[in-house]
């Protein structure tokens, strides 16, 4: 591949994830993948595409439908020195394996007095917008960010998806890697063009715990993550034609949380809207509000605003589902309210 082709190469978020995994599997024989439909099928959201053909059934392992069993097996492998990447098909399924995740994967390092590491990546699909209904559409990253012992990363674009995957695999701590179905760039889903982007062919890392300013602005700060970053960038472009300068902060990681980047942006604009596709109560929006209030609430020239999913199950009917999700129209309305 020529230098020009490398610079212009554009791939989907799903392909970027799979590419990051493949690079680490080639580099380190202790890395392997397991989960439901991760083998010949390539993962139902494309996260393991082509891995089976290259690495075979010994390192890309299709499991039975037993989340407690295969996550437990992944934890055991990590404790013994391997570096498993385990896919939980939908994050909603955490309910059947919560004990393995929060009482074992997250706590073994602490309970061993720091003597035992759990270098494991648990990746899972999140998000609504496709009439997957109440048990297949939640985000829930706030739930796991609330529980100690797990790093939580949430990429919004192909470049970060690859770099965060490589960082997660190399980390000696358990990392929960959450990807939004709508940001994968899959042909059978409605997709934002931002789900396809420039991704270097070589290996690189994106640091866990560092947010990114996805777009600079001076009037309003939107703090957000995952697919809502793509929506917020669309809104920022739209409102720039109306003379409103929107800065978009992509959190990328919830644990650790980059409070410095958030505070620096809010200090510049004085107005902040936090957009989150997770539930509103006891979640990311409230945490960001607390960070600002504890640091210096006088930075705000307008009251803090938040846009998140109300505390109801995700509906199946599209009109009802769109009614609760943080859509572009709602984001734009929130920014205009701050500017009024």
N, C-alpha and C positions, 0 to 999 in steps of 0.2 A: 504494500500500500504506500502510495506517495505521500509526501508531507502535506500537499494540498488536500488530498483525499482524507487524511487523518484530521485536518483542521475543520473540514466540512462534514465529516461523518456524523449523521444524526440517527439516533435509535430511540426506541420507546423506553419508558421506565422499566417495564417488565424485562426487556432484553438487557438493560443495564444491570439489573439485579442479578440475572442469570450469569452475565459476563463476569461480574465481581466474584460470584461464587466459584465459577470455573477457574479463574486466575488463582484463587487461594487453594483450590483443590490440586492444581498443578504444582503449586509452590510447596504445599505441606501435605504429606500423605495421611496425616492424622485428621484432616478435615473430611467429613462426610455429611450426607443429607439423608433425612428420613421424614416420612409423613405420608398422608393419604394422597395418592395420585401424583406423587412427585417424580415417578419413574418415566416410563414411555410416554405418558400423557403430558408430562412437562409442567405439572401444577395447573390447577384450573384457572389461575390468573397469570400464567406464564412465567412464574418466578423460577422455575427449574427447567426451562426449555432447553433441549439438546444435551443436558447433562448426562442423561442415562446412556445415550449413544457413545459418549466419550469415556465415561468412567465405569459403566456397567452396574449390575445389580448389587455388587458388594459394597459400593460407595454411594449409590443412590437407591435408597431402600424404600419400596412401597410397603406401607404398614396396614394391618387390619384397622377397622374403625374402632379404635380403643385409645382415645386421647390420653387417658391416665397411664395406660401401658407404655405407649411409645415416648411420651414426654418423660416418664420415669426412666425408661431405658436410656434416653438422651442424657439425663442427669447423671446416671451411673457411669456412662461412657466419659462424660466430662470430668467427673471426679477421678477417674482412672487415667486421665491425661490426654484423651482424645478431644477433638474440637467439633462437636456435632452442630449441625444446623437443622433444627426441627421445625417443620411447618405445621401449625395449627390452622386448619383450613379457613375458618372464620373465627375472629376473636370472640364472637358471641358464645362459642363452644367452651370458653374458659370455665363455665359453670361445672362441667363434668370433670375438670382436672385442676381445679383451683388449689387443692392441697399440694399437689406436686409443684406447682409454680411458686406459690407464696410461702409454703412451709418447708420446702426442700430446696428448690433451685435458688430461691432468694436468700435463704438463711444458713445454708451449710457453711459458707465461709465464716460468718460471724460465730456460729455455734462451735466451730472447730478452733476458735481462737486465732483465726487467720491462717491456719495451717493447710487448709484444703480449699483449692480454687474450683470454680465451676465455669470454665471457659466455653459457654454454650450460647448459641443464638436461637431464640425462639421467634420465628417470624409468622405473621398472621395478617389476613386481609381484614380491612375495616371499611365502614362507610355505607351510606345509603344513596338514594337517587334512582334506583333501578327496580323498585317494587319487589325487593327481596324480603320485605316484611320484618316483623319484630325480632326474629331470632337469627337474622342474617345481615343486619344493616347498621348495627351500632359501631361506635368508634372506641369508647371505653378506655382510651389512653389515660384519662384522668384517674380512673380506678387504679391502674397499675403504677402511675406516678406517685400515688398516695401511699403505696406500700414499700417499705424500705428493702434495699438489697438488690434491686434490679435497675439497670440503666434502661432508658426508654428513648428510642429514636424514631422519628417520623419524617421521612423524606417527602418532598413535594415535586421533584423533577428528576429527570434521568441522571444528570451529573451527580447530584447528591445521593441518589439511590445506590449507585455503584460505589462511590467513595465511602458512604456510611456503612454499606454492607462489608466492605473490606476491613474497615475499622472495627466493626462489631465482631467479625470472625477472629481478629487478632487480639481482641480485648480478653484479659484474664477473668473478667467478671461476666455474669449472665446478662445478656442484652436482649431486650424485647424490641424487635424490629417490626414496626407496623406500617403497612402500605395500604393506601386507599385504592379500592378497585377502580374508581373513576379516574385515577391518575396514572394507571398502568399503560394507557395507550393501546388498549385492546380493540381489535377491529369490530368485535361484536357488541361493543358498548359505545354509548355517546362519549366522545372524548374531546377534551380541550387540546388545541394545537400545542400547548405548553407541555403536554405529555410526551412529546417527541423533541429531543434536543441534542446539542453537541455533547458528545462523550468521548474523551480520549480512549484510544485502544489499549494503551498501556495501563499498568496498575497505578493507583493513587489512592490516597485516603482523604476523607473529610473528617475533621476532628469531632468527636462526640463531645457535646457540651458547648458548642459555639453556634450561636444564631447567625443568620445572614441578613443583611439589608438587601432585599430582593429588588427594591426600587427606592431611590432617594426622593425625598419631598420635604416641604417646609410647613405645610398647613395642618395636616392631620397624620397621625401614626395609626396604621392598622397593624396590630400584633396578631399573628395567626399561624397556622401550620397545615400541612397536608394539602388536600384538594382546595381548601379555602384560600391557600396562597395563590393558586391559579385564578380563582374567581376574583380575588382582591386585586391582582395585577390587571385583570380585564377592566375592573371598575376604575382603577387608577388611570389607565389609559383613556377611558371614556371621560372621566371628570377633568382630565388635563385640558380637554377641548373647551371646558366650561370655566377654565381659569383656577381650578382647585388643584393644589400640589399635594399628592398623597404619598407618604412614605410607607412601604410595606416591609415589615420585619417578619422573616420566616424563622420560626423558633428552631426547627430541625431536630432539636433534642428537648425533651421535657425533663429528663434526669440524666446528667446535671442540667439545670436551667441557667441559661446565660442572662442573668439579670442586668449585667452591665450594658449590653447592647440595647435592651428594652429601655432602661433609664436614660441612656444617652439620646435615644430617639425622642422620647417623651419630653425631655428637657428642651429639645430643639423646637418641637411643634406645639407643645402645650395642650394638644387635644389627642385623645386616644380612643380607639375602638378596638376591642378584642373580639375576634371572630373565631368560633370554635364549633365544630360539628358534633362534639360530645355534649352531654347533658349540662344544663346551666348550673344547677345547684351543686355546691361543693366541688367545683371543677376548675379547669384551667382559667376561666375568666375571673373567678373569684381570687385565685392565687395571684394573677397579674395585678389585680386591683390592690391586694394586700402588699405586694412588693413596692408599688408606687407609694401607697399611703404610709408605709413604714419608713421609706426613704425620705420623701419630701412631697407631701400632697400639694404644696404651693406651686409645684411645677405645672399643675393643670390650670389652664385658663378657662376650661369648660368642664362640667362634671363628666366623670368617667362613664363610658358607654360600653355595653357588652351585648353581643349577639351570639346566641347558642341555641341548642335544641331544648325546647321545654321538656319538663319532666313527665313525658308520656312515652309509651312504647312506640316504635317507629311503625306508622301505618303501612298497609299494603297498597291501598288505592293511591294512584299517582297524585291526584289533586290534593289529598290529605298529606301525603309525604312531602310534597313541595311546600305545603303550608307550614311545615315545622323546620325544614332545613334552612341553613344560612345561604340563601341564593344570592346571585349578583344584585338583583333588585333591592333586596333587604340591606346588603352591604352598602350600596349606593345611598339608600335612604338614611342609613346610620351616619355616613360621612356628611351628607347634606345637613342633617340635624345638628351635628357638631359645628358646622360652619354658619348656621343661621344666627 
